[in-house]
Amino acid sequence: MSKPELWVVAERRLDHIEPTTQQLITKANQLAGDRFHVVAVLLEATTDHLEDELTTYGPDEIRVVRDDRFPTATDAELADALKQLVDAAQPNTVLFGATITGRSIAPRLQAKLQTGLTADCLDLRFDDDTLVATKPSYGDNIMCEIICPDRRPQMATVRPNTFAAQPTPNGAELTTAKVDFHPVTRLHVTAATPVVNTATTVGDASRVVALGRGAASAATIDAATQLAERLGGRIGVSRPLTDQDRFTHDDQIGQSGNTIHPDLILNFGISGAVQYLVGMQDSQTIVSVNSDPNAPIFAASDYGYVGDAQAFMTALLGQFA
C-alpha cells in the first residue's frame, strides 16, 4: 500500500527557488518518518531546471509540471493547476510558505478544494495522519493548535525562516505531470521591468542589531545603524519601534513579525517578552544589553551586559576605528 503524500508547493523568486521552500522540505522530511511520501510540487517553464535547487534537500519525489505560461501566470491560474494535481493525487497535506505569493495562492486553492487552511504557522506536527498546526492568536498572546479532522487535504502556510533548511544525501525521484492550463481574463501588459530589491531583509541577515523600547532615541538608532553597517548586518526591532517612521513591519522580529535565526544577534533595550523571544531564540549567538539586570532577555542570551545601550554601542564602534 502506497504512503499518503505530504506536499510542499515550491515557489520561485525570479529565476531561483524561494528559500522558504527548502525550509519546508526539511521540516516535511522530519515530519514524514515512515508514514508519508514527501513530494515537492514544482510548476515551471519548459526550459527551467529549478528542480536542481530542490534535489539536495531530499524530498522523496519532485513532481514537475512544465508550461511556458507558468512564470507569468496569475495566482488564480496557478491555483487552478494545483487543484488539478490535487484531484489526481489526493495528498494528505499541502504546505506553502507564508510569503506574499503563498498567502495568495493557498487560500485560492483551499476555496476550490473546500478544505481547511491554517495560515502563518510557527510549528507543525502530526497526530497519526492529522496535521496539528501551531499559530499565534488573540493578538499574539496565546499559541493555538488547529486541526482539520474531516477534510483532506489539510493545508497550512508557514512563516519564512521558521525552520532551517538542511541539505541531505537522500536522493529525490524526478517525475513529471500534466495539467490543462486555463487562462483567466487579465490586464494586458505591454512592457514590464523587473524591480529587484537588493537590500538584505532582517530574515536573511546573518548578523542583526535589534532595538527595543529602551534603545529608541534618535542618537541610539544612529549608532545602531553604524554598527549594523560595520558588522555587515541589518537592524531589526521589537514591536514598539514599528511606530517610528524609520521602521516598518518588515523590520519587526517576533510572533507578529519575522522569525529569524542569524549567526549573531545583538539585542539593545529589549526586555524579552515571549512574543519577541520566539522570533529570535534559535539564533546561533545571542548578546543582550539592558539596564535592568532582571530583564527576561538575559535568560535567553549567551552573553549579557547590564548598562546603557548607547554607551555599549559607542565602545563597540570604537573597536572598528
Contacts in CASP RR format, 6 or more apart in sequence:
PFRMAT RR
TARGET T0000
AUTHOR 0000-0000-0000
METHOD contacts of the structure
MODEL  1
MSKPELWVVAERRLDHIEPTTQQLITKANQLAGDRFHVVAVLLEATTDHL
EDELTTYGPDEIRVVRDDRFPTATDAELADALKQLVDAAQPNTVLFGATI
TGRSIAPRLQAKLQTGLTADCLDLRFDDDTLVATKPSYGDNIMCEIICPD
RRPQMATVRPNTFAAQPTPNGAELTTAKVDFHPVTRLHVTAATPVVNTAT
TVGDASRVVALGRGAASAATIDAATQLAERLGGRIGVSRPLTDQDRFTHD
DQIGQSGNTIHPDLILNFGISGAVQYLVGMQDSQTIVSVNSDPNAPIFAA
SDYGYVGDAQAFMTALLGQFA
2 37 0 8 1.000
3 34 0 8 1.000
3 35 0 8 1.000
3 36 0 8 1.000
3 37 0 8 1.000
4 35 0 8 1.000
4 36 0 8 1.000
4 37 0 8 1.000
4 91 0 8 1.000
4 92 0 8 1.000
4 129 0 8 1.000
5 36 0 8 1.000
5 37 0 8 1.000
5 38 0 8 1.000
5 39 0 8 1.000
5 89 0 8 1.000
5 90 0 8 1.000
5 91 0 8 1.000
5 92 0 8 1.000
5 93 0 8 1.000
6 28 0 8 1.000
6 31 0 8 1.000
6 32 0 8 1.000
6 36 0 8 1.000
6 37 0 8 1.000
6 38 0 8 1.000
6 39 0 8 1.000
6 91 0 8 1.000
6 92 0 8 1.000
6 93 0 8 1.000
6 95 0 8 1.000
7 39 0 8 1.000
7 40 0 8 1.000
7 41 0 8 1.000
7 91 0 8 1.000
7 93 0 8 1.000
7 94 0 8 1.000
7 95 0 8 1.000
7 153 0 8 1.000
8 21 0 8 1.000
8 24 0 8 1.000
8 25 0 8 1.000
8 28 0 8 1.000
8 38 0 8 1.000
8 39 0 8 1.000
8 40 0 8 1.000
8 41 0 8 1.000
8 59 0 8 1.000
8 95 0 8 1.000
9 21 0 8 1.000
9 41 0 8 1.000
9 82 0 8 1.000
9 94 0 8 1.000
9 95 0 8 1.000
9 96 0 8 1.000
9 97 0 8 1.000
9 102 0 8 1.000
9 105 0 8 1.000
9 106 0 8 1.000
10 17 0 8 1.000
10 18 0 8 1.000
10 21 0 8 1.000
10 40 0 8 1.000
10 41 0 8 1.000
10 42 0 8 1.000
10 43 0 8 1.000
10 50 0 8 1.000
10 54 0 8 1.000
11 17 0 8 1.000
11 18 0 8 1.000
11 20 0 8 1.000
11 21 0 8 1.000
11 96 0 8 1.000
11 97 0 8 1.000
11 99 0 8 1.000
11 101 0 8 1.000
11 102 0 8 1.000
12 18 0 8 1.000
12 44 0 8 1.000
12 50 0 8 1.000
12 71 0 8 1.000
13 19 0 8 1.000
14 194 0 8 1.000
14 196 0 8 1.000
16 50 0 8 1.000
16 53 0 8 1.000
17 50 0 8 1.000
17 53 0 8 1.000
17 54 0 8 1.000
18 97 0 8 1.000
18 99 0 8 1.000
18 101 0 8 1.000
19 160 0 8 1.000
19 165 0 8 1.000
19 204 0 8 1.000
20 97 0 8 1.000
20 98 0 8 1.000
20 99 0 8 1.000
20 158 0 8 1.000
20 160 0 8 1.000
20 161 0 8 1.000
21 40 0 8 1.000
21 54 0 8 1.000
21 97 0 8 1.000
22 53 0 8 1.000
22 54 0 8 1.000
22 57 0 8 1.000
22 165 0 8 1.000
23 158 0 8 1.000
23 160 0 8 1.000
23 161 0 8 1.000
23 162 0 8 1.000
23 163 0 8 1.000
23 164 0 8 1.000
23 165 0 8 1.000
24 95 0 8 1.000
24 96 0 8 1.000
24 97 0 8 1.000
24 158 0 8 1.000
24 163 0 8 1.000
25 38 0 8 1.000
25 40 0 8 1.000
25 54 0 8 1.000
25 57 0 8 1.000
25 58 0 8 1.000
25 59 0 8 1.000
25 165 0 8 1.000
26 57 0 8 1.000
26 163 0 8 1.000
26 164 0 8 1.000
26 165 0 8 1.000
26 166 0 8 1.000
26 168 0 8 1.000
27 124 0 8 1.000
27 158 0 8 1.000
27 163 0 8 1.000
28 36 0 8 1.000
28 38 0 8 1.000
28 59 0 8 1.000
28 95 0 8 1.000
29 38 0 8 1.000
29 57 0 8 1.000
29 58 0 8 1.000
29 59 0 8 1.000
29 168 0 8 1.000
29 170 0 8 1.000
31 124 0 8 1.000
31 125 0 8 1.000
31 126 0 8 1.000
32 38 0 8 1.000
32 60 0 8 1.000
35 126 0 8 1.000
35 129 0 8 1.000
36 92 0 8 1.000
36 93 0 8 1.000
36 126 0 8 1.000
37 60 0 8 1.000
37 61 0 8 1.000
38 58 0 8 1.000
38 59 0 8 1.000
38 60 0 8 1.000
38 61 0 8 1.000
39 59 0 8 1.000
39 60 0 8 1.000
39 61 0 8 1.000
39 62 0 8 1.000
39 63 0 8 1.000
39 89 0 8 1.000
39 91 0 8 1.000
40 51 0 8 1.000
40 54 0 8 1.000
40 59 0 8 1.000
40 61 0 8 1.000
40 62 0 8 1.000
40 63 0 8 1.000
40 172 0 8 1.000
41 63 0 8 1.000
41 65 0 8 1.000
41 82 0 8 1.000
41 85 0 8 1.000
42 50 0 8 1.000
42 51 0 8 1.000
42 54 0 8 1.000
42 62 0 8 1.000
42 63 0 8 1.000
42 64 0 8 1.000
42 65 0 8 1.000
43 65 0 8 1.000
43 67 0 8 1.000
43 70 0 8 1.000
43 73 0 8 1.000
43 78 0 8 1.000
43 81 0 8 1.000
43 82 0 8 1.000
44 50 0 8 1.000
44 51 0 8 1.000
44 64 0 8 1.000
44 65 0 8 1.000
44 66 0 8 1.000
44 70 0 8 1.000
44 71 0 8 1.000
45 66 0 8 1.000
45 67 0 8 1.000
45 68 0 8 1.000
45 70 0 8 1.000
45 71 0 8 1.000
46 66 0 8 1.000
46 67 0 8 1.000
46 68 0 8 1.000
47 68 0 8 1.000
48 66 0 8 1.000
48 71 0 8 1.000
51 62 0 8 1.000
51 64 0 8 1.000
51 174 0 8 1.000
54 62 0 8 1.000
54 172 0 8 1.000
55 62 0 8 1.000
55 171 0 8 1.000
55 172 0 8 1.000
55 174 0 8 1.000
56 167 0 8 1.000
56 168 0 8 1.000
57 165 0 8 1.000
57 166 0 8 1.000
57 167 0 8 1.000
57 168 0 8 1.000
58 167 0 8 1.000
58 168 0 8 1.000
58 170 0 8 1.000
58 171 0 8 1.000
58 172 0 8 1.000
59 172 0 8 1.000
60 172 0 8 1.000
60 173 0 8 1.000
61 172 0 8 1.000
61 173 0 8 1.000
61 174 0 8 1.000
61 175 0 8 1.000
62 172 0 8 1.000
62 173 0 8 1.000
62 174 0 8 1.000
62 175 0 8 1.000
63 85 0 8 1.000
63 175 0 8 1.000
63 176 0 8 1.000
63 177 0 8 1.000
64 174 0 8 1.000
64 175 0 8 1.000
64 176 0 8 1.000
64 177 0 8 1.000
65 81 0 8 1.000
65 85 0 8 1.000
65 176 0 8 1.000
65 177 0 8 1.000
65 178 0 8 1.000
65 179 0 8 1.000
66 176 0 8 1.000
67 81 0 8 1.000
67 179 0 8 1.000
67 181 0 8 1.000
69 77 0 8 1.000
69 181 0 8 1.000
69 183 0 8 1.000
70 78 0 8 1.000
70 81 0 8 1.000
73 81 0 8 1.000
73 181 0 8 1.000
74 184 0 8 1.000
74 186 0 8 1.000
75 101 0 8 1.000
75 104 0 8 1.000
75 105 0 8 1.000
75 108 0 8 1.000
76 108 0 8 1.000
76 184 0 8 1.000
77 181 0 8 1.000
77 182 0 8 1.000
77 183 0 8 1.000
77 184 0 8 1.000
78 105 0 8 1.000
79 105 0 8 1.000
79 108 0 8 1.000
79 109 0 8 1.000
79 112 0 8 1.000
80 112 0 8 1.000
80 182 0 8 1.000
80 184 0 8 1.000
81 179 0 8 1.000
81 181 0 8 1.000
82 94 0 8 1.000
82 105 0 8 1.000
82 109 0 8 1.000
83 109 0 8 1.000
83 112 0 8 1.000
83 113 0 8 1.000
84 179 0 8 1.000
84 180 0 8 1.000
85 177 0 8 1.000
85 179 0 8 1.000
86 94 0 8 1.000
86 109 0 8 1.000
86 113 0 8 1.000
86 153 0 8 1.000
88 177 0 8 1.000
90 152 0 8 1.000
90 153 0 8 1.000
91 152 0 8 1.000
91 153 0 8 1.000
92 129 0 8 1.000
92 131 0 8 1.000
92 152 0 8 1.000
92 153 0 8 1.000
92 154 0 8 1.000
93 131 0 8 1.000
93 153 0 8 1.000
93 154 0 8 1.000
93 155 0 8 1.000
93 156 0 8 1.000
94 109 0 8 1.000
94 153 0 8 1.000
94 154 0 8 1.000
94 155 0 8 1.000
94 156 0 8 1.000
95 124 0 8 1.000
95 155 0 8 1.000
95 156 0 8 1.000
95 157 0 8 1.000
95 158 0 8 1.000
96 102 0 8 1.000
96 103 0 8 1.000
96 105 0 8 1.000
96 106 0 8 1.000
96 155 0 8 1.000
96 156 0 8 1.000
96 157 0 8 1.000
96 158 0 8 1.000
97 106 0 8 1.000
97 157 0 8 1.000
97 158 0 8 1.000
97 159 0 8 1.000
97 160 0 8 1.000
98 119 0 8 1.000
98 120 0 8 1.000
98 121 0 8 1.000
98 157 0 8 1.000
98 158 0 8 1.000
98 159 0 8 1.000
98 160 0 8 1.000
99 160 0 8 1.000
102 157 0 8 1.000
103 119 0 8 1.000
103 157 0 8 1.000
106 117 0 8 1.000
106 119 0 8 1.000
106 155 0 8 1.000
106 157 0 8 1.000
107 117 0 8 1.000
107 119 0 8 1.000
109 155 0 8 1.000
110 116 0 8 1.000
110 117 0 8 1.000
110 155 0 8 1.000
113 151 0 8 1.000
113 153 0 8 1.000
113 155 0 8 1.000
114 151 0 8 1.000
115 148 0 8 1.000
115 151 0 8 1.000
115 152 0 8 1.000
115 153 0 8 1.000
115 154 0 8 1.000
115 155 0 8 1.000
116 148 0 8 1.000
116 151 0 8 1.000
116 154 0 8 1.000
116 155 0 8 1.000
117 155 0 8 1.000
117 156 0 8 1.000
117 157 0 8 1.000
118 133 0 8 1.000
118 135 0 8 1.000
118 146 0 8 1.000
118 148 0 8 1.000
118 155 0 8 1.000
118 156 0 8 1.000
118 157 0 8 1.000
119 135 0 8 1.000
119 156 0 8 1.000
119 157 0 8 1.000
120 135 0 8 1.000
120 136 0 8 1.000
120 157 0 8 1.000
120 158 0 8 1.000
120 159 0 8 1.000
121 133 0 8 1.000
121 134 0 8 1.000
121 135 0 8 1.000
121 156 0 8 1.000
121 157 0 8 1.000
121 158 0 8 1.000
121 159 0 8 1.000
121 162 0 8 1.000
122 134 0 8 1.000
122 135 0 8 1.000
122 136 0 8 1.000
122 143 0 8 1.000
122 158 0 8 1.000
122 159 0 8 1.000
122 162 0 8 1.000
122 255 0 8 1.000
122 259 0 8 1.000
122 278 0 8 1.000
123 133 0 8 1.000
123 134 0 8 1.000
123 162 0 8 1.000
124 131 0 8 1.000
124 132 0 8 1.000
124 133 0 8 1.000
124 134 0 8 1.000
124 156 0 8 1.000
124 158 0 8 1.000
125 131 0 8 1.000
125 132 0 8 1.000
125 134 0 8 1.000
126 132 0 8 1.000
127 147 0 8 1.000
130 147 0 8 1.000
130 148 0 8 1.000
130 149 0 8 1.000
130 154 0 8 1.000
131 147 0 8 1.000
131 148 0 8 1.000
131 154 0 8 1.000
131 156 0 8 1.000
132 145 0 8 1.000
132 146 0 8 1.000
132 147 0 8 1.000
133 145 0 8 1.000
133 146 0 8 1.000
133 147 0 8 1.000
133 156 0 8 1.000
134 143 0 8 1.000
134 144 0 8 1.000
134 145 0 8 1.000
134 146 0 8 1.000
135 143 0 8 1.000
135 144 0 8 1.000
135 146 0 8 1.000
136 142 0 8 1.000
136 143 0 8 1.000
136 144 0 8 1.000
136 255 0 8 1.000
136 256 0 8 1.000
136 275 0 8 1.000
137 143 0 8 1.000
137 144 0 8 1.000
139 256 0 8 1.000
140 255 0 8 1.000
140 256 0 8 1.000
140 275 0 8 1.000
141 275 0 8 1.000
147 154 0 8 1.000
148 154 0 8 1.000
148 155 0 8 1.000
159 258 0 8 1.000
159 259 0 8 1.000
160 203 0 8 1.000
160 258 0 8 1.000
160 259 0 8 1.000
161 203 0 8 1.000
161 258 0 8 1.000
161 259 0 8 1.000
161 260 0 8 1.000
161 261 0 8 1.000
162 259 0 8 1.000
164 261 0 8 1.000
164 282 0 8 1.000
200 233 0 8 1.000
200 234 0 8 1.000
201 234 0 8 1.000
201 250 0 8 1.000
201 258 0 8 1.000
202 208 0 8 1.000
202 234 0 8 1.000
202 235 0 8 1.000
202 236 0 8 1.000
202 250 0 8 1.000
202 251 0 8 1.000
202 253 0 8 1.000
202 258 0 8 1.000
202 260 0 8 1.000
203 234 0 8 1.000
203 258 0 8 1.000
203 259 0 8 1.000
203 260 0 8 1.000
203 262 0 8 1.000
204 234 0 8 1.000
205 233 0 8 1.000
205 234 0 8 1.000
205 260 0 8 1.000
205 262 0 8 1.000
206 233 0 8 1.000
206 262 0 8 1.000
206 263 0 8 1.000
206 264 0 8 1.000
207 228 0 8 1.000
207 231 0 8 1.000
207 232 0 8 1.000
207 233 0 8 1.000
207 234 0 8 1.000
207 262 0 8 1.000
207 263 0 8 1.000
207 264 0 8 1.000
207 265 0 8 1.000
208 228 0 8 1.000
208 233 0 8 1.000
208 234 0 8 1.000
208 235 0 8 1.000
208 236 0 8 1.000
208 253 0 8 1.000
208 260 0 8 1.000
208 262 0 8 1.000
208 264 0 8 1.000
208 265 0 8 1.000
208 266 0 8 1.000
208 280 0 8 1.000
208 283 0 8 1.000
209 224 0 8 1.000
209 227 0 8 1.000
209 228 0 8 1.000
209 231 0 8 1.000
209 233 0 8 1.000
209 234 0 8 1.000
209 235 0 8 1.000
209 236 0 8 1.000
209 265 0 8 1.000
209 266 0 8 1.000
209 268 0 8 1.000
210 235 0 8 1.000
210 236 0 8 1.000
210 237 0 8 1.000
210 238 0 8 1.000
210 253 0 8 1.000
210 265 0 8 1.000
210 266 0 8 1.000
210 267 0 8 1.000
210 268 0 8 1.000
210 270 0 8 1.000
210 280 0 8 1.000
211 220 0 8 1.000
211 221 0 8 1.000
211 224 0 8 1.000
211 235 0 8 1.000
211 236 0 8 1.000
211 237 0 8 1.000
211 238 0 8 1.000
211 241 0 8 1.000
211 268 0 8 1.000
211 269 0 8 1.000
211 270 0 8 1.000
212 237 0 8 1.000
212 238 0 8 1.000
212 240 0 8 1.000
212 241 0 8 1.000
212 267 0 8 1.000
212 268 0 8 1.000
212 269 0 8 1.000
212 270 0 8 1.000
213 238 0 8 1.000
213 240 0 8 1.000
213 241 0 8 1.000
213 269 0 8 1.000
213 270 0 8 1.000
213 271 0 8 1.000
214 268 0 8 1.000
214 269 0 8 1.000
214 270 0 8 1.000
214 290 0 8 1.000
214 291 0 8 1.000
214 309 0 8 1.000
215 221 0 8 1.000
215 224 0 8 1.000
215 268 0 8 1.000
215 269 0 8 1.000
215 270 0 8 1.000
215 309 0 8 1.000
215 310 0 8 1.000
216 240 0 8 1.000
216 241 0 8 1.000
216 244 0 8 1.000
217 310 0 8 1.000
219 310 0 8 1.000
220 268 0 8 1.000
220 309 0 8 1.000
220 310 0 8 1.000
220 313 0 8 1.000
221 235 0 8 1.000
221 246 0 8 1.000
223 310 0 8 1.000
223 313 0 8 1.000
223 314 0 8 1.000
223 317 0 8 1.000
224 235 0 8 1.000
224 268 0 8 1.000
224 313 0 8 1.000
225 235 0 8 1.000
226 317 0 8 1.000
227 266 0 8 1.000
227 313 0 8 1.000
227 316 0 8 1.000
227 317 0 8 1.000
228 234 0 8 1.000
228 235 0 8 1.000
230 317 0 8 1.000
230 320 0 8 1.000
231 264 0 8 1.000
235 247 0 8 1.000
235 251 0 8 1.000
236 247 0 8 1.000
236 251 0 8 1.000
236 252 0 8 1.000
236 253 0 8 1.000
237 247 0 8 1.000
237 251 0 8 1.000
237 252 0 8 1.000
237 253 0 8 1.000
238 252 0 8 1.000
238 253 0 8 1.000
238 254 0 8 1.000
238 270 0 8 1.000
238 273 0 8 1.000
238 276 0 8 1.000
239 252 0 8 1.000
239 254 0 8 1.000
239 256 0 8 1.000
239 257 0 8 1.000
239 275 0 8 1.000
239 276 0 8 1.000
241 247 0 8 1.000
241 251 0 8 1.000
242 248 0 8 1.000
242 249 0 8 1.000
242 251 0 8 1.000
242 252 0 8 1.000
249 257 0 8 1.000
250 258 0 8 1.000
252 258 0 8 1.000
253 260 0 8 1.000
253 276 0 8 1.000
253 279 0 8 1.000
253 280 0 8 1.000
254 275 0 8 1.000
254 276 0 8 1.000
254 277 0 8 1.000
254 278 0 8 1.000
254 279 0 8 1.000
254 280 0 8 1.000
255 275 0 8 1.000
255 276 0 8 1.000
255 278 0 8 1.000
255 279 0 8 1.000
256 275 0 8 1.000
257 279 0 8 1.000
258 279 0 8 1.000
259 278 0 8 1.000
259 279 0 8 1.000
259 280 0 8 1.000
260 279 0 8 1.000
260 280 0 8 1.000
260 283 0 8 1.000
261 280 0 8 1.000
261 282 0 8 1.000
261 283 0 8 1.000
261 284 0 8 1.000
262 283 0 8 1.000
262 284 0 8 1.000
263 283 0 8 1.000
263 284 0 8 1.000
263 285 0 8 1.000
264 283 0 8 1.000
264 284 0 8 1.000
264 285 0 8 1.000
264 287 0 8 1.000
265 280 0 8 1.000
265 283 0 8 1.000
265 285 0 8 1.000
265 286 0 8 1.000
265 287 0 8 1.000
266 287 0 8 1.000
266 288 0 8 1.000
266 289 0 8 1.000
267 280 0 8 1.000
267 286 0 8 1.000
267 287 0 8 1.000
267 288 0 8 1.000
267 289 0 8 1.000
267 290 0 8 1.000
267 297 0 8 1.000
267 301 0 8 1.000
268 288 0 8 1.000
268 289 0 8 1.000
268 290 0 8 1.000
268 309 0 8 1.000
268 312 0 8 1.000
268 313 0 8 1.000
269 289 0 8 1.000
269 290 0 8 1.000
269 291 0 8 1.000
269 309 0 8 1.000
270 276 0 8 1.000
270 288 0 8 1.000
270 290 0 8 1.000
270 295 0 8 1.000
270 297 0 8 1.000
271 290 0 8 1.000
271 292 0 8 1.000
271 295 0 8 1.000
271 296 0 8 1.000
271 297 0 8 1.000
272 295 0 8 1.000
272 296 0 8 1.000
272 297 0 8 1.000
272 300 0 8 1.000
273 296 0 8 1.000
277 296 0 8 1.000
277 297 0 8 1.000
277 300 0 8 1.000
280 286 0 8 1.000
281 300 0 8 1.000
285 302 0 8 1.000
285 303 0 8 1.000
286 300 0 8 1.000
286 301 0 8 1.000
286 302 0 8 1.000
286 303 0 8 1.000
287 301 0 8 1.000
287 302 0 8 1.000
287 303 0 8 1.000
287 304 0 8 1.000
287 305 0 8 1.000
288 295 0 8 1.000
288 297 0 8 1.000
288 298 0 8 1.000
288 300 0 8 1.000
288 301 0 8 1.000
288 303 0 8 1.000
288 304 0 8 1.000
288 305 0 8 1.000
289 304 0 8 1.000
289 305 0 8 1.000
289 306 0 8 1.000
289 307 0 8 1.000
289 309 0 8 1.000
289 312 0 8 1.000
290 297 0 8 1.000
290 298 0 8 1.000
290 305 0 8 1.000
290 306 0 8 1.000
290 307 0 8 1.000
290 309 0 8 1.000
291 306 0 8 1.000
291 307 0 8 1.000
291 308 0 8 1.000
291 309 0 8 1.000
292 306 0 8 1.000
293 306 0 8 1.000
298 304 0 8 1.000
305 312 0 8 1.000
END
